[in-house]
């Protein structure tokens, strides 16, 4: 650890003394713990940005419209309709020949 000096206004100094007395720990430990908590706080996205960011992510996972699903359904029907009559659509096992 290194020793440092800094200046605090009267209000900050009162908070420091009160926290150290209440927690029964040295003032330097109060400062270290407060800095750790502050660093954790800074590493998280702001609350007001979190929800919009999550909303954007959620929307990116969904199709942009129900039209996508309708188009897919229509294409699947075309493929099913084009399948040769009497030919099995799914063999019972890989490499199996249709009867």
N, CA, C and O atoms as a GROMACS GRO file, in nm:
protein
  396
    1UNK      N    1   0.085  -0.118   0.000
    1UNK     CA    2   0.000   0.000   0.000
    1UNK      C    3   0.089   0.123   0.000
    1UNK      O    4   0.201   0.121   0.050
    2UNK      N    5   0.036   0.229  -0.058
    2UNK     CA    6   0.109   0.356  -0.060
    2UNK      C    7   0.031   0.460   0.019
    2UNK      O    8  -0.092   0.459   0.023
    3UNK      N    9   0.104   0.547   0.080
    3UNK     CA   10   0.042   0.655   0.156
    3UNK      C   11   0.016   0.772   0.062
    3UNK      O   12   0.103   0.809  -0.017
    4UNK      N   13  -0.104   0.829   0.072
    4UNK     CA   14  -0.141   0.944  -0.010
    4UNK      C   15  -0.203   1.052   0.078
    4UNK      O   16  -0.249   1.025   0.189
    5UNK      N   17  -0.204   1.172   0.026
    5UNK     CA   18  -0.269   1.284   0.097
    5UNK      C   19  -0.374   1.343   0.006
    5UNK      O   20  -0.355   1.354  -0.115
    6UNK      N   21  -0.485   1.382   0.064
    6UNK     CA   22  -0.588   1.451  -0.012
    6UNK      C   23  -0.663   1.543   0.082
    6UNK      O   24  -0.657   1.529   0.204
    7UNK      N   25  -0.735   1.636   0.023
    7UNK     CA   26  -0.807   1.737   0.100
    7UNK      C   27  -0.956   1.709   0.091
    7UNK      O   28  -1.009   1.682  -0.016
    8UNK      N   29  -1.024   1.715   0.206
    8UNK     CA   30  -1.168   1.695   0.212
    8UNK      C   31  -1.233   1.819   0.271
    8UNK      O   32  -1.176   1.885   0.358
    9UNK      N   33  -1.353   1.849   0.222
    9UNK     CA   34  -1.426   1.959   0.284
    9UNK      C   35  -1.482   1.911   0.418
    9UNK      O   36  -1.475   1.793   0.450
   10UNK      N   37  -1.537   2.003   0.495
   10UNK     CA   38  -1.585   1.970   0.630
   10UNK      C   39  -1.693   1.863   0.628
   10UNK      O   40  -1.694   1.775   0.714
   11UNK      N   41  -1.783   1.870   0.532
   11UNK     CA   42  -1.892   1.774   0.525
   11UNK      C   43  -1.838   1.633   0.496
   11UNK      O   44  -1.879   1.537   0.562
   12UNK      N   45  -1.749   1.620   0.400
   12UNK     CA   46  -1.690   1.490   0.368
   12UNK      C   47  -1.612   1.435   0.486
   12UNK      O   48  -1.616   1.315   0.513
   13UNK      N   49  -1.542   1.522   0.555
   13UNK     CA   50  -1.464   1.479   0.671
   13UNK      C   51  -1.554   1.429   0.783
   13UNK      O   52  -1.521   1.332   0.851
   14UNK      N   53  -1.669   1.496   0.804
   14UNK     CA   54  -1.766   1.450   0.904
   14UNK      C   55  -1.819   1.312   0.866
   14UNK      O   56  -1.831   1.224   0.951
   15UNK      N   57  -1.851   1.294   0.737
   15UNK     CA   58  -1.900   1.162   0.691
   15UNK      C   59  -1.796   1.054   0.714
   15UNK      O   60  -1.829   0.943   0.756
   16UNK      N   61  -1.670   1.086   0.687
   16UNK     CA   62  -1.561   0.990   0.705
   16UNK      C   63  -1.547   0.952   0.852
   16UNK      O   64  -1.538   0.833   0.886
   17UNK      N   65  -1.545   1.052   0.941
   17UNK     CA   66  -1.534   1.024   1.084
   17UNK      C   67  -1.653   0.942   1.134
   17UNK      O   68  -1.636   0.847   1.210
   18UNK      N   69  -1.773   0.979   1.090
   18UNK     CA   70  -1.894   0.910   1.135
   18UNK      C   71  -1.893   0.764   1.087
   18UNK      O   72  -1.926   0.674   1.164
   19UNK      N   73  -1.856   0.741   0.961
   19UNK     CA   74  -1.854   0.604   0.908
   19UNK      C   75  -1.750   0.520   0.981
   19UNK      O   76  -1.776   0.404   1.015
   20UNK      N   77  -1.632   0.577   1.004
   20UNK     CA   78  -1.527   0.502   1.074
   20UNK      C   79  -1.570   0.466   1.215
   20UNK      O   80  -1.546   0.354   1.261
   21UNK      N   81  -1.635   0.560   1.285
   21UNK     CA   82  -1.681   0.533   1.421
   21UNK      C   83  -1.793   0.430   1.422
   21UNK      O   84  -1.795   0.339   1.504
   22UNK      N   85  -1.886   0.446   1.331
   22UNK     CA   86  -2.001   0.355   1.326
   22UNK      C   87  -1.957   0.213   1.292
   22UNK      O   88  -2.008   0.117   1.351
   23UNK      N   89  -1.863   0.198   1.198
   23UNK     CA   90  -1.817   0.066   1.157
   23UNK      C   91  -1.703   0.013   1.242
   23UNK      O   92  -1.665  -0.103   1.232
   24UNK      N   93  -1.648   0.101   1.327
   24UNK     CA   94  -1.536   0.067   1.413
   24UNK      C   95  -1.417   0.015   1.332
   24UNK      O   96  -1.357  -0.088   1.363
   25UNK      N   97  -1.385   0.092   1.226
   25UNK     CA   98  -1.270   0.060   1.142
   25UNK      C   99  -1.191   0.188   1.118
   25UNK      O  100  -1.245   0.298   1.135
   26UNK      N  101  -1.066   0.178   1.079
   26UNK     CA  102  -0.986   0.298   1.052
   26UNK      C  103  -1.042   0.377   0.934
   26UNK      O  104  -1.104   0.322   0.843
   27UNK      N  105  -1.018   0.507   0.937
   27UNK     CA  106  -1.067   0.594   0.829
   27UNK      C  107  -1.010   0.553   0.693
   27UNK      O  108  -1.080   0.562   0.592
   28UNK      N  109  -0.886   0.508   0.690
   28UNK     CA  110  -0.827   0.466   0.562
   28UNK      C  111  -0.903   0.346   0.504
   28UNK      O  112  -0.914   0.333   0.382
   29UNK      N  113  -0.953   0.259   0.591
   29UNK     CA  114  -1.030   0.144   0.542
   29UNK      C  115  -1.165   0.189   0.489
   29UNK      O  116  -1.214   0.134   0.390
   30UNK      N  117  -1.225   0.289   0.554
   30UNK     CA  118  -1.352   0.345   0.503
   30UNK      C  119  -1.330   0.398   0.362
   30UNK      O  120  -1.412   0.373   0.273
   31UNK      N  121  -1.221   0.470   0.342
   31UNK     CA  122  -1.192   0.526   0.209
   31UNK      C  123  -1.171   0.414   0.108
   31UNK      O  124  -1.225   0.421  -0.003
   32UNK      N  125  -1.093   0.311   0.143
   32UNK     CA  126  -1.068   0.200   0.050
   32UNK      C  127  -1.199   0.130   0.012
   32UNK      O  128  -1.223   0.102  -0.106
   33UNK      N  129  -1.282   0.101   0.112
   33UNK     CA  130  -1.409   0.033   0.084
   33UNK      C  131  -1.502   0.120   0.001
   33UNK      O  132  -1.571   0.071  -0.088
   34UNK      N  133  -1.504   0.249   0.031
   34UNK     CA  134  -1.589   0.341  -0.047
   34UNK      C  135  -1.542   0.346  -0.192
   34UNK      O  136  -1.624   0.350  -0.284
   35UNK      N  137  -1.411   0.346  -0.213
   35UNK     CA  138  -1.358   0.348  -0.350
   35UNK      C  139  -1.391   0.219  -0.424
   35UNK      O  140  -1.420   0.222  -0.544
   36UNK      N  141  -1.388   0.106  -0.355
   36UNK     CA  142  -1.425  -0.022  -0.417
   36UNK      C  143  -1.571  -0.019  -0.461
   36UNK      O  144  -1.603  -0.058  -0.574
   37UNK      N  145  -1.658   0.027  -0.373
   37UNK     CA  146  -1.801   0.036  -0.408
   37UNK      C  147  -1.823   0.131  -0.525
   37UNK      O  148  -1.904   0.103  -0.614
   38UNK      N  149  -1.752   0.241  -0.524
   38UNK     CA  150  -1.766   0.340  -0.632
   38UNK      C  151  -1.717   0.281  -0.765
   38UNK      O  152  -1.778   0.304  -0.869
   39UNK      N  153  -1.607   0.205  -0.761
   39UNK     CA  154  -1.555   0.143  -0.882
   39UNK      C  155  -1.656   0.042  -0.938
   39UNK      O  156  -1.675   0.035  -1.060
   40UNK      N  157  -1.719  -0.036  -0.851
   40UNK     CA  158  -1.823  -0.131  -0.895
   40UNK      C  159  -1.939  -0.056  -0.959
   40UNK      O  160  -1.992  -0.098  -1.062
   41UNK      N  161  -1.978   0.054  -0.898
   41UNK     CA  162  -2.088   0.135  -0.950
   41UNK      C  163  -2.055   0.188  -1.090
   41UNK      O  164  -2.140   0.187  -1.178
   42UNK      N  165  -1.932   0.232  -1.109
   42UNK     CA  166  -1.893   0.287  -1.239
   42UNK      C  167  -1.884   0.181  -1.347
   42UNK      O  168  -1.899   0.212  -1.465
   43UNK      N  169  -1.860   0.056  -1.309
   43UNK     CA  170  -1.846  -0.050  -1.409
   43UNK      C  171  -1.980  -0.099  -1.462
   43UNK      O  172  -1.985  -0.167  -1.564
   44UNK      N  173  -2.090  -0.065  -1.394
   44UNK     CA  174  -2.223  -0.106  -1.440
   44UNK      C  175  -2.282   0.000  -1.532
   44UNK      O  176  -2.254   0.119  -1.515
   45UNK      N  177  -2.364  -0.042  -1.631
   45UNK     CA  178  -2.429   0.058  -1.714
   45UNK      C  179  -2.529   0.139  -1.631
   45UNK      O  180  -2.590   0.085  -1.538
   46UNK      N  181  -2.546   0.264  -1.662
   46UNK     CA  182  -2.644   0.344  -1.587
   46UNK      C  183  -2.782   0.282  -1.597
   46UNK      O  184  -2.820   0.226  -1.701
   47UNK      N  185  -2.858   0.292  -1.489
   47UNK     CA  186  -2.992   0.233  -1.485
   47UNK      C  187  -3.080   0.286  -1.596
   47UNK      O  188  -3.159   0.211  -1.654
   48UNK      N  189  -3.069   0.414  -1.626
   48UNK     CA  190  -3.156   0.472  -1.728
   48UNK      C  191  -3.118   0.423  -1.868
   48UNK      O  192  -3.199   0.436  -1.960
   49UNK      N  193  -2.999   0.368  -1.887
   49UNK     CA  194  -2.961   0.312  -2.016
   49UNK      C  195  -2.986   0.163  -2.022
   49UNK      O  196  -3.004   0.107  -2.130
   50UNK      N  197  -2.987   0.097  -1.907
   50UNK     CA  198  -3.002  -0.047  -1.904
   50UNK      C  199  -3.129  -0.096  -1.968
   50UNK      O  200  -3.125  -0.186  -2.052
   51UNK      N  201  -3.243  -0.039  -1.932
   51UNK     CA  202  -3.371  -0.084  -1.986
   51UNK      C  203  -3.380  -0.061  -2.136
   51UNK      O  204  -3.416  -0.154  -2.209
   52UNK      N  205  -3.349   0.059  -2.187
   52UNK     CA  206  -3.356   0.075  -2.333
   52UNK      C  207  -3.261  -0.020  -2.406
   52UNK      O  208  -3.294  -0.070  -2.514
   53UNK      N  209  -3.143  -0.044  -2.350
   53UNK     CA  210  -3.049  -0.135  -2.415
   53UNK      C  211  -3.104  -0.277  -2.417
   53UNK      O  212  -3.092  -0.347  -2.518
   54UNK      N  213  -3.165  -0.320  -2.306
   54UNK     CA  214  -3.225  -0.453  -2.302
   54UNK      C  215  -3.343  -0.462  -2.397
   54UNK      O  216  -3.363  -0.565  -2.462
   55UNK      N  217  -3.422  -0.355  -2.406
   55UNK     CA  218  -3.534  -0.353  -2.498
   55UNK      C  219  -3.488  -0.365  -2.643
   55UNK      O  220  -3.549  -0.437  -2.722
   56UNK      N  221  -3.382  -0.296  -2.677
   56UNK     CA  222  -3.327  -0.304  -2.812
   56UNK      C  223  -3.279  -0.445  -2.840
   56UNK      O  224  -3.302  -0.499  -2.949
   57UNK      N  225  -3.213  -0.506  -2.744
   57UNK     CA  226  -3.166  -0.644  -2.760
   57UNK      C  227  -3.285  -0.738  -2.780
   57UNK      O  228  -3.283  -0.823  -2.869
   58UNK      N  229  -3.388  -0.724  -2.696
   58UNK     CA  230  -3.506  -0.809  -2.710
   58UNK      C  231  -3.570  -0.795  -2.846
   58UNK      O  232  -3.609  -0.894  -2.909
   59UNK      N  233  -3.582  -0.671  -2.892
   59UNK     CA  234  -3.644  -0.649  -3.024
   59UNK      C  235  -3.560  -0.708  -3.136
   59UNK      O  236  -3.613  -0.751  -3.238
   60UNK      N  237  -3.428  -0.710  -3.118
   60UNK     CA  238  -3.342  -0.766  -3.223
   60UNK      C  239  -3.360  -0.917  -3.236
   60UNK      O  240  -3.331  -0.973  -3.341
   61UNK      N  241  -3.409  -0.982  -3.130
   61UNK     CA  242  -3.430  -1.126  -3.136
   61UNK      C  243  -3.562  -1.164  -3.201
   61UNK      O  244  -3.580  -1.278  -3.245
   62UNK      N  245  -3.654  -1.070  -3.208
   62UNK     CA  246  -3.785  -1.097  -3.264
   62UNK      C  247  -3.789  -1.061  -3.412
   62UNK      O  248  -3.718  -0.971  -3.455
   63UNK      N  249  -3.871  -1.130  -3.491
   63UNK     CA  250  -3.886  -1.089  -3.630
   63UNK      C  251  -3.941  -0.948  -3.635
   63UNK      O  252  -4.018  -0.907  -3.547
   64UNK      N  253  -3.903  -0.874  -3.737
   64UNK     CA  254  -3.946  -0.735  -3.746
   64UNK      C  255  -4.095  -0.722  -3.766
   64UNK      O  256  -4.154  -0.619  -3.733
   65UNK      N  257  -4.159  -0.824  -3.821
   65UNK     CA  258  -4.304  -0.821  -3.834
   65UNK      C  259  -4.356  -0.963  -3.844
   65UNK      O  260  -4.279  -1.057  -3.859
   66UNK      N  261  -4.486  -0.978  -3.836
   66UNK     CA  262  -4.546  -1.111  -3.849
   66UNK      C  263  -4.539  -1.157  -3.994
   66UNK      O  264  -4.563  -1.274  -4.023
   67UNK      N  265  -4.508  -1.066  -4.085
   67UNK     CA  266  -4.497  -1.099  -4.226
   67UNK      C  267  -4.389  -1.206  -4.248
   67UNK      O  268  -4.403  -1.291  -4.337
   68UNK      N  269  -4.283  -1.201  -4.169
   68UNK     CA  270  -4.175  -1.299  -4.181
   68UNK      C  271  -4.230  -1.439  -4.160
   68UNK      O  272  -4.202  -1.529  -4.238
   69UNK      N  273  -4.308  -1.457  -4.056
   69UNK     CA  274  -4.367  -1.588  -4.028
   69UNK      C  275  -4.463  -1.631  -4.137
   69UNK      O  276  -4.467  -1.748  -4.174
   70UNK      N  277  -4.541  -1.537  -4.189
   70UNK     CA  278  -4.634  -1.568  -4.296
   70UNK      C  279  -4.560  -1.609  -4.422
   70UNK      O  280  -4.601  -1.703  -4.490
   71UNK      N  281  -4.452  -1.539  -4.455
   71UNK     CA  282  -4.372  -1.573  -4.572
   71UNK      C  283  -4.311  -1.712  -4.557
   71UNK      O  284  -4.308  -1.789  -4.653
   72UNK      N  285  -4.264  -1.744  -4.438
   72UNK     CA  286  -4.204  -1.874  -4.414
   72UNK      C  287  -4.309  -1.983  -4.429
   72UNK      O  288  -4.283  -2.085  -4.493
   73UNK      N  289  -4.427  -1.964  -4.373
   73UNK     CA  290  -4.534  -2.062  -4.385
   73UNK      C  291  -4.570  -2.086  -4.531
   73UNK      O  292  -4.588  -2.200  -4.574
   74UNK      N  293  -4.580  -1.978  -4.609
   74UNK     CA  294  -4.615  -1.990  -4.751
   74UNK      C  295  -4.506  -2.067  -4.826
   74UNK      O  296  -4.538  -2.151  -4.910
   75UNK      N  297  -4.380  -2.038  -4.797
   75UNK     CA  298  -4.270  -2.108  -4.865
   75UNK      C  299  -4.269  -2.256  -4.830
   75UNK      O  300  -4.245  -2.340  -4.916
   76UNK      N  301  -4.296  -2.288  -4.704
   76UNK     CA  302  -4.301  -2.429  -4.664
   76UNK      C  303  -4.414  -2.503  -4.736
   76UNK      O  304  -4.397  -2.618  -4.776
   77UNK      N  305  -4.527  -2.440  -4.753
   77UNK     CA  306  -4.638  -2.502  -4.826
   77UNK      C  307  -4.601  -2.526  -4.971
   77UNK      O  308  -4.637  -2.629  -5.028
   78UNK      N  309  -4.528  -2.433  -5.033
   78UNK     CA  310  -4.484  -2.452  -5.171
   78UNK      C  311  -4.390  -2.571  -5.182
   78UNK      O  312  -4.401  -2.652  -5.274
   79UNK      N  313  -4.298  -2.583  -5.087
   79UNK     CA  314  -4.203  -2.695  -5.088
   79UNK      C  315  -4.277  -2.826  -5.069
   79UNK      O  316  -4.250  -2.924  -5.139
   80UNK      N  317  -4.369  -2.829  -4.976
   80UNK     CA  318  -4.446  -2.951  -4.952
   80UNK      C  319  -4.529  -2.989  -5.075
   80UNK      O  320  -4.542  -3.106  -5.108
   81UNK      N  321  -4.583  -2.889  -5.140
   81UNK     CA  322  -4.664  -2.914  -5.259
   81UNK      C  323  -4.580  -2.963  -5.377
   81UNK      O  324  -4.631  -3.036  -5.462
   82UNK      N  325  -4.454  -2.926  -5.383
   82UNK     CA  326  -4.367  -2.965  -5.493
   82UNK      C  327  -4.305  -3.102  -5.472
   82UNK      O  328  -4.246  -3.157  -5.565
   83UNK      N  329  -4.317  -3.159  -5.352
   83UNK     CA  330  -4.259  -3.290  -5.322
   83UNK      C  331  -4.330  -3.396  -5.407
   83UNK      O  332  -4.453  -3.397  -5.412
   84UNK      N  333  -4.256  -3.484  -5.471
   84UNK     CA  334  -4.320  -3.585  -5.556
   84UNK      C  335  -4.419  -3.671  -5.478
   84UNK      O  336  -4.393  -3.713  -5.365
   85UNK      N  337  -4.533  -3.695  -5.541
   85UNK     CA  338  -4.638  -3.774  -5.476
   85UNK      C  339  -4.588  -3.916  -5.452
   85UNK      O  340  -4.521  -3.974  -5.537
   86UNK      N  341  -4.620  -3.969  -5.339
   86UNK     CA  342  -4.583  -4.105  -5.305
   86UNK      C  343  -4.442  -4.119  -5.251
   86UNK      O  344  -4.406  -4.225  -5.199
   87UNK      N  345  -4.361  -4.015  -5.261
   87UNK     CA  346  -4.225  -4.022  -5.209
   87UNK      C  347  -4.228  -3.981  -5.063
   87UNK      O  348  -4.281  -3.875  -5.029
   88UNK      N  349  -4.170  -4.064  -4.975
   88UNK     CA  350  -4.173  -4.026  -4.833
   88UNK      C  351  -4.095  -3.897  -4.811
   88UNK      O  352  -3.989  -3.876  -4.870
   89UNK      N  353  -4.147  -3.813  -4.727
   89UNK     CA  354  -4.081  -3.684  -4.701
   89UNK      C  355  -3.966  -3.700  -4.603
   89UNK      O  356  -3.874  -3.619  -4.601
   90UNK      N  357  -3.972  -3.805  -4.524
   90UNK     CA  358  -3.868  -3.826  -4.424
   90UNK      C  359  -3.839  -3.975  -4.413
   90UNK      O  360  -3.923  -4.050  -4.364
   91UNK      N  361  -3.720  -4.020  -4.457
   91UNK     CA  362  -3.688  -4.160  -4.440
   91UNK      C  363  -3.684  -4.197  -4.292
   91UNK      O  364  -3.657  -4.112  -4.207
   92UNK      N  365  -3.712  -4.325  -4.263
   92UNK     CA  366  -3.714  -4.367  -4.124
   92UNK      C  367  -3.575  -4.367  -4.063
   92UNK      O  368  -3.561  -4.350  -3.942
   93UNK      N  369  -3.471  -4.386  -4.146
   93UNK     CA  370  -3.334  -4.378  -4.096
   93UNK      C  371  -3.246  -4.322  -4.208
   93UNK      O  372  -3.283  -4.325  -4.325
   94UNK      N  373  -3.131  -4.273  -4.169
   94UNK     CA  374  -3.039  -4.216  -4.267
   94UNK      C  375  -2.997  -4.322  -4.366
   94UNK      O  376  -2.960  -4.433  -4.327
   95UNK      N  377  -3.004  -4.290  -4.495
   95UNK     CA  378  -2.962  -4.383  -4.598
   95UNK      C  379  -3.070  -4.483  -4.638
   95UNK      O  380  -3.050  -4.565  -4.726
   96UNK      N  381  -3.185  -4.476  -4.572
   96UNK     CA  382  -3.293  -4.569  -4.606
   96UNK      C  383  -3.351  -4.532  -4.742
   96UNK      O  384  -3.363  -4.414  -4.775
   97UNK      N  385  -3.387  -4.634  -4.819
   97UNK     CA  386  -3.447  -4.609  -4.950
   97UNK      C  387  -3.598  -4.613  -4.936
   97UNK      O  388  -3.653  -4.694  -4.860
   98UNK      N  389  -3.667  -4.524  -5.009
   98UNK     CA  390  -3.813  -4.528  -5.005
   98UNK      C  391  -3.863  -4.657  -5.068
   98UNK      O  392  -3.799  -4.712  -5.158
   99UNK      N  393  -3.978  -4.706  -5.021
   99UNK     CA  394  -4.037  -4.830  -5.075
   99UNK      C  395  -4.090  -4.810  -5.214
   99UNK      O  396  -4.143  -4.904  -5.274
   0.00000   0.00000   0.00000
